[in-house]
Amino acid sequence: MSRYGNAKIVNNDSNFYSSLVESRDLKSIKQMQTILIKNPEIFERINLKTDTHIWKYGDRFYNLANQYYNDPKLWWIIAWYNGYPTEANVKIGDTLDIPLNLEQIVRVLGV
């Protein structure tokens, strides 16, 4: 379950890339469209079953995803749910909520 599973492929016609297109003799640049993930409302969070994890030295999102979901590629769910864009933003002793039901969390995210 990739967060880009339903992403559309689009032509990027931004002027920002015009020199790249020209230097590589391309007609266009195709990219995956950005996926918009919504933040769940409080009533949606209340209905989600979670486990608590206290961040310790050496923890990694992908290891937690492997432990809880048997898939390290789902690390982004834990990071997103807790509002941490990267592991560098998490401090030792921070408490993370790990959503347990993947079907529910994907529905809440709108992915």
Secondary structure by P-SEA (a helix, b strand, c coil): ccccccbbbbbbccccaaaaaaaacccbbbbccbbbbbbbcaaaaaabbbbbbcccccccaaaaaaaccccccaaaaaaaaacccccccccccbbbbbbccaaaaaaaacc
